[in-house]
């Protein structure tokens, strides 16, 4: 690795020399200016400023100033245009020993052919669906003159001299494409990049008219959006849950997202039915002591959240729901705009939760048949139509199957229907104290168990998640506590954490950043910081990005930190990190049989890094390597504290082993730690 780092430094020096940075001759300055922090306006040093047109680079000084030299060389590697002009078809009609051949003069879309006689009587002929011949028609035809009419062609005269033979019809197809590189761009794009900041991508015209280029520092926050309190089937009030989540275990955002259906208790654990006012006016069946969740969301949960916000003014606290998804398992649904609450979550639960049997609101149409996938789509369509940028739906514990399955076509259906609402899943479940880790004991296959604490969708190399990423889908993985009680679960943030880099503060900034996908997840605080970046020397991109690279050979930087001590009192240590890669083949059409395929077997561990491969820089453990990417691909990371060859939690290839259905303990969970990154998609120009 030191040798590779030396080569990279030599390459950078060579670039500097060729672009005039170390030149002894006077250089022509193409662009100059200052880089400043977008928040406090202070100068930022060591920012790389690069021109995509001239491929020149420079770095900002300690005062934030820079001088970008010009180059006589223009970089022209635009995306190649492939223009499909149409399809050319060749037809061959044969009767007996005579042949009539028809060839198109221009691209045509041909779907049907007709044979008709001089009196206009038509014999319909179906074209073959692929390049082959077949006999037609079903019956022999009498000798005489016929015309063959193919859509888009002039009718062709055919003489049939003998009725003992049937005819054959051939179809050949050729796709006509023109590959044409577009003209080189006349305008330049300026890229500004420094680790820890959001990259800036600016047209040259915008840079020339500004006094300085602002860069915004990335801020990472930890969150949990799936947990339970006394209002449903949890054992603790929201006050206690938030105290541990925010004060003890460092979360920045929490969504109270618990079951739909019908429940008994108020926010402190008293029976709602014992309150005379509620028992008289709240909707419930005669003699029943349970109340519909849509009602408790409005009358109990939302007021409680508003009250707790005053206790934690510097935290983000949201109202959500664990949706009983028709036809499937659970999902986390949430809304970020207070102006929509509590009506949005209440109305959604009433209409679409399959455990809500209340019918007291006839003005709202229910779509909540227990096993009907179409009703799940109806709920998602409702979110996407009314709250397209202010709601989300994450799939919970997808392989558990306590209620129903989540086949890969359901993932694809949801993401196709509402890509800005359904864009992720719970890759690691909660319940890591349970004897069957994650409470995954409902199904009968290996898929219905956790693997290293992770759901099979996430843990299987080349499995369902890789199949989705292989389509280029922006579909991210997160982790939650699913806290119910201390016998089965850890407090939110104690053992499981999801981290997201945010560009702006507040709930809306969090949700937009979630859509961007710079997210990593961890068990037991194995790591507490991660930077995973691809760089072509001109610009760079991290997790969640589509990186259109100017070079096939890319520098990859992996930086991470582990805390000195986690919540268990341990000092977690990463043993190795896997760089996982798979091809991006494009979206699969719902009519394609591969739409039901939950695997991408060409996914592989491209590189594995151990302690010998990283160095410590500024408190970060840093890995620098290169990859050659000459076709669209995605890359993601997986790391663990387990040692290959000496841990039963790994097989001989370093893959996580299945968690036994009756052997997990809290101690075992704390000794089996993992982290996963979300992917970077690379598209070579």
N, C-alpha and C positions, 0 to 999 in steps of 0.2 A: 504493500500500500504506500510506503514511503517513496518507492521508486515511481509509482504513478503520480503521486503528489509532485515529485520533482519534475516529471515530464510536463504536468499541467502548468507549473510555475514557469518553466522554460517557454511553453506555448504563449503564456500571457506576456512575457518579456518580448518574445518575437513579435507579437501583435503590436505592442507598444512601440517597438523600434520601427516597424513597417508603417505605422500610422503617424510617426513623427513625434511621439511623446518624449522619446529619449534622443531625438535628432539634435545635432549641433547647428543645423542650418535654421534660419528663421522660418517659422511655420505660419501658414495662413489659417487664421481662426475662423471657423465656420459658425460657431455659436458660443456664446458665453452668458453667464448668469449666476444665480444663487439658488441653492436648495435650502428650504426652511421647513421646520416642523409646522404642520397644518394647525396645530392646537395652540402652541405657545410662541410660535414665530421664531424660535431659536434656530441658528444655522446647524446643518447636519453635515458631518464630514464623511468621507469614504463612500459616498454614493456613486455608483457607476452610472455614467451618462453615455448612451450609445446611439448612433445613427443607423437606422436600418438601411438607408439608401447608400451610404458611403462605408458602412461597417467600421467606422472609427469609434474609439472609446476614450474616455478620460474619467477621472475621479474628482470629486469635490474636495476642497481643502478643509482645513480646520475651521475656516471662516465660512464654509459652505459654498465658496465660489468655485467655478469651473470654467475651463476654456477648451472647447471641443474643436480639434483641428479638422480641416477639410482633407479630402482625399481625391485623387484623380480617378480612382476606381469606383465604379458604381456597382452596387450589389443588385443583381437581378435574379432572384429565385422566387418569383410569384407562384402562387398555386396554379398548376396546369389546368386549363379548361378542356374538358372532354365534351364535345358537342355531339349529341346523338341526332343525326339528320333524319333517321327513319329506318325502315326495314325494307329490304328488297326480297321479293319472293320469285321463285322460279317454279312454273307449273308444267307438268308433263302429263298429257292425256294419251293413252294408248288403247286402240281397239284392234284386235287381231294382229296383223303385221304392220299396220300403218300407224304412224306417230304424228301428232300435232304438238308442237312445243310453243309455249307462251312465256315470254320474258317481260318483266315490267321495265318501263323506261324511267320511272321515278319511284321514290319510296311510297308505298301504299300499305294501308292496313286492311288486310283481306280476312274476312270471317266466313263467308259462305260462297258456294258455287251452285249454279243451276244448269241443268241440261234440258233443252226444250226443242221440240220438232218444228216443222214448218207451219203447223197449225197453231203454234203457241202453247201446246200442252207441255207443262213443266214437270220435270223429274228432279226433285231436290237432291242435292249431293252435300254431304257433310265433309268439310275439310278434316284431314287428320290433325291431331293435336301436336304432333311432333314430326320430325323430319323422317318420314317413311311413306311407303306406298300402301294403298289398300284397294280392295276390289269394290266396284260399284257398278250399277245399282244392285238392289237385292234380286231383281229379276232380269232375264235377258231382254234386250230390246230388238225391235225389227230392223232389218236393213233399211237404209235411207239417209237423208241429210238431216243433221242435227246441228244445233248451235250450243257451244259451251260459253256460259256467261259467268265470269268471276268478278266480284265486286271491285270496281276500279279499273277494269280492263275492258277493251272493246270485245264484243262477242266474236268468237272464233268458229268458223265453219268446220264441221267434222263429217266425213263420209263413212258410214258404217256399212260394210259390204257383206257381212256374215253374222248371223245372230247366234252362232254356236259359242261364241266367246264373250265373256264379260270384259269390261274395261278395267283399267287401273288408273289411279290418279296419284301423282307424286307431288309432294310439296317440299321445297328446300328454302331455307331461310338464311339470310345474311344481314347482320346488324351493321348499318353504315354509321361509322363514327369518325369525327374529325378531331384530332388532338392538336390543339392550338394554344401555345403559350401566349397569354395576353401581353400587351405592351408593358415595358418596365414602368414602374410608377414615376411620375414626374415630381410628386411631392414626397417629402420625407416624413418618417415617424421617429420620434425620440422616445427612448426607453430609459427610465430611471429605476435603479434597483439597489436596495441594501437589505441584507437579512434583518428580519424583525419589523420591516415596514411594508406597507402595501405598495406594490410596484405602480409606477405612473407610466401611462402610455398616452403620448400627446402628439397631435399633428404639429409639424414645424411651425405653421402659421400661428397656432395658439401660443407656442413657446416664445415667439418673437415679440408678442404684444404684452407679455406679462413681466412684472418686475422680478418675480421669483417663482420657482416650481415648488408647490407644497407637497410634502409627503406626510402620510398619516401612519403613526406607529400602530402596529397590531396590538390588540389587547385580547388576552385569552381569558375566557370565563368557563367555569365548570357548572354543569346543570344536571337536573333529574326531573323528568316529566311523567313519571309513573310511580305512584305511591298511594297509600290508603290510610284512612283515619277511622275514628269511631262512627263517622257518618255512614260508612258502608260496612266492610268486614275487617277493618283494622282495629288494633287494640289501644291505640294512643290518640289523644286529641291533636288537632293541627298545631296547637301551640308547642307541644313537646317535639313533634316532628320537625318543625321549622327551627327550633332552638338547636337541635343536633345538626340539622342540615346546614344551616347558615353559620352558627356560632362555633360549633365544635369541629365540623368536617369541611368547612371552606367552600361550600357551594355559593354561587352567585345568582342562580336562577332556579326556581322550583315551581312546577305546575302541580296543583292538587288534581290528580287525574285518577278518579276511582269509579267503581262499577256503575253501570246503568241498571235499571230494574226497579225493585221496591225494597225499602229498608225501614228499620224500626226507630233509629236513635237520632237525637239532636247532636250538637257539636261537643257536648260534654258527656255523652253516654246515657242520657235519660230517655225513656220511652216518649216519643212524640205523642202517643195516644194518651199519656197521662196529663198532657196539657189540655185543659178543657177547651180553650179557644181553637187550638189546632185540630183537636178531635172532632169539633163541630163543623169547622169550615174547610179543612184540608180535604182534598179528594182521596177517598179510600173506600173500599167495599164495606158494606154494613157489617159491623162486628169485627172487622179486621184491624190489626194493630200495625200493619205495614202501610207505607205511604210511597207514592211513585217518586222516582228519583228526580224527574223533571221539576217537581215541586220543591224538594229539599235543596236542589241546586240553587233555586231562586231565593228561597226563604231562609236557608241556613248556611249553605256553603259560601255563596257570594258575599253576604254581609261579614262572615268570619274572615274571608280573605281581605276585605277592605280594612277591617280592624287590625289584622296582622301586618298590613303594609305600614301602618304608623309605627309599629315596633321595629321594623327593618326597612327604613326609608332608603337605604343605599342598595337594597337587593331588588330583584325582579320576581314578583309573585303573581302567578296567573291562575285562572280558573280553567280546568279541563275536564275530561271525561274518559274513562276507560270504556270504550264502545264495545258492546257485544255485537260483533259484525255479522250480519246475516250470511249464513253459509260458511263461516270461518271462525277463527279464534278471535282474540281481543285485538284492539287497536287503541292508540292514544290519540285523542282529538283535542285540539285546543284553539282558543281565539285570543288575539293579542290586543284588540282595541276595546277599551273600557266602554266606549259608546255603544258597542254591540252587546254588552253583557248586562244582566244575565240571560237575556232573552235568547241569544244565539245558541248557547250551550243547552238551555232548557228545551227550546223548540226542537233542536237536533235530536236530543235524547228521546223525546216523546215520539217523534216520527220514525226513527230509524234503528233504535236499539231493540234487538229481538227479545229482550227480557222485560220490556215495558208493555204491560197488558192493559194499561189504563186507556179508557175511551172517553174521558170527560172533556176533551177538547175537539169537538167535531169540526171546527174550522181548519184543523190541521189534518192532512191526509197521511195515514200511516203506511210506510213501506218497510216492514220489519218481519217478514216471514222468516222463520228460524233458519231454514236451509236454502234460501234463495239468493244466489250470488247476484242476480239482477237488482235485488233490493239494496245490497251493499253498494253497487254502482249508482243506484239512485241517491243514496246518502252522500256519496262522494261528489256526484253531480250537483247536489244541493250546496255543498260547501264551495265548490268551484264557481258556481253561478253567483252566489250571494256574497261570499267572502274569499275571493280569489287570491288576495295578497295578505289576508289577515287571519287565515286559518291553516291548520296542518293536520295530517293524519299519518301516524307512524304505525307500522305493523308490529304488534307485540308477540313475543315468544312464538315465532311462526311454526316451529316444528313440534310444539308440545302436544297439540291435538287433543286437549281435554274436551274441547267443544267441537271443533271442525278443522279440516286441513287448510293449508295455504299452498296450493300447487303453484308452479311457476307462472302459469297463464293468468292466475289471479294477480300476482305482482305486476305482470305486464299490462293487464287490463286497467288496473288502478293508475299506474304511471302514465299510460296512454291517455286515459280520460282526463286526468288532472295532474300534470307533471309538476305544477307549482304548489300543489297541496299534498300529494302523496309522493314523497321523494326519499323514503328511507324506512328502515326496519330496526328492531331491537336485536342486534347481533349477539348480545350476551344477556340472558335473563337475570332476574334477581334470584332470591331464595338460595343463597350459597351456603347456608347452614344446614339445609335439609339433607337427610340421609341419601335421597336421590336428588342429586344436585340440580338446582333450578326447578324442582318439582316436576321434572320430566319423567314421569312414570306411567303415562296414560297409553301411549302407543306400544306396538310390539316389535318395532324394527330399530336398528341402530340409529336411524334418522331421528327417532323420538327420544334420544338421549343427548346430553351435552357432551362436548369433546373439549377438554381443557376449560370447562366452564362456558364454552361458547355454543350457540345454536348450530346445528348441522349446516344450515344455510350459509353461515359464515365460516365454520371450521373446515369444511371439506374443500380441499384444493381442487380447483376445477369444477366446483359444485354450482349451486343455484346462483349465489351472488356473482361468481365469476361469469356465469352465463349472461346475467343482466349487464355486467360491465362490458362484456364482449360485444354488446350491441351499442356501446357508447352511451348507455343511460347514466344520467346523473342520479344515482340511487345510493344513498349513504347509509352507513351503519352507525348506530348509537347504542348506549347501554343505560339501564336504569336499575334502581334498587328493588322495585315492586314491593316496597315495605308493607308488611301487614302486622308482624309481631316480632319480638326479639328472640323467640324460640327458633324461627325459621330464617330470619332476615337480618341484614345489617341496616343501620340507619342510612338514609340517603347521603351519599358522598363518603360514607365510611369505608366501603369496600369497592364500590363501582363508581366510576366517574366518566362522563363524556365532556370533552373539552372542545370549544369552538373559538376560532379567531374572529373577533367582531370588528367591523369597520366603524360602527356608530353605537351610541349608547341606547338604552331603552329596549322595550320588548320588540318593537319593529326592527331595530338594528339587529337584534338577536335572530329574528326569524329570517331576515334577508341574508344574514351571514350563514345560517343553517342551509339555505338553498344554495349558497356558494360552495359549501362542502369542505371547507378547511376544518376538518373535525378528526379527532382521534379518540379512542376509547381505551380504558385500562382497568385492570383488576388489581386491587391491593396497592394502588399507587406505585406500580412497577416503574412508571415514568410519570413525570408531572409537567413535562414540556417536550415538544417535538417540532422540528422544522425539517421538511422533506421537499427538496427543490430540484428541478431540472433546469439546466442552463445551457444555451447554445452560444454564449459569448456576447450576444446582443441583448437578449432579454431572458427572463426566467419566470417560472411558474411553479406553484406549489399545489397542495392537495385540493381536489375539486375542480381544477382548471383543465380546459382544453388548450394544450400548448402546441401552437403551430410553429415548429422549429425551423430555423434557417440552416441547420446542419443535421446530418445523420448521426454524428458522434456527439454525444451530450455529456456534460459534466453533471454528476448527481451528488448532492450534498445531503447527508442525514445528520442532524444534530438533535441530541436528546439530553434530558436531565432526569435524575431520580432523586427523590427527597432523602434527606438524611435519616428520616424515620417516618414510617407510615402509621396508620391508626392502630396497628397491632403492636407497635413498638419495635418493628423490624427495620433493618436498613436494606431495602430491596435492591437487588443487583441484576441487571440484564446479562444473561449469559450469551445470547446470540440474537441476531436480527436477520430475517429473511426478506430479500427483495423478490417479490412475486410479480410475474409478468404474464400477460395474455394478449392475444390479438383482438383488435376491434374490427368486427366484420360488418357492422351496420345493423339497423333495426330489422327485426324479423316481422314480416307481415302476419297478421292474425290468421290468414287463410293458409299459411305455410305450416306443414306438419311439425317443423322445428319450433313452432310457437309453444309446444308442449314439452320441449326438451329442457330439462333443468341442469344441463352440464355443459362445460367447455373444457374438454379433455386436453387441449393444447396448452392450458395454463401450466406454468412451471415455476419452481424456485430458481430464479436466474442466478442469484448470488446469495451467499451466506456470509455474514460478518460476525466475528467474535472479538473479544477484548484486544487481540493483537492487531485488529484492523481500525481501531479508533484511537484518537488522541484527545487530550483535554485542552480546550481553548476557551478562555473567558467563562469558565464554569460549565461549559457544554462538552459533552463527549461527541466528537465529530468524526464522521466517516466521509471520505471523498473517493469517488470512483467514477468510472465512465461506462456508458452503454452505447451500443450501436443500434439505432432504431431506423430502419429503412422502410417500414410500413406502419400503418396506424396500430397503436398498442396502448395498453394501460399498465400502470405499475402501482403496486401497493406494498405496504410493510406489515410484517408480523414479528413480534418479539416475545421472548419468554425468559424466565429465570431458570428453567429446567435445562439440564445438561444432557446432551445426546449421548446415549450409551450407558448412562448411570441413573436415569430417571424413568420410572414406570409410566410417567405421564407423557412420554414420547416414544414413538416407534423408531426403528433403525434409520429411517429417512428423516427424522426430525419432525414428523407430523404428530399432532396431538392425538392421544389415545382416548378411547371412549371412557367416560366417567361411569363407573359401575353403579348399578341401580340401587345398591344398598350398602355403600362403603364410604360415602362422603361424611366428613365432619368439618366443623369450623376450622380446626387446625389444619386439616388437609387442604381446605380451600385457600388458606393463607400461604401455604407452601407451593401452590400451583398458580402462578401469576402470568398474565399475558397482556399484551397491548396489540391493537390493530390500528392501522391508519386507513383513511380513505384514499382513493386512487388519484393519480395524475394521468390524464389522457394525453398521449403524444401523437401528433399528426405531422409527419415530415412534409415540408413543402416540396 
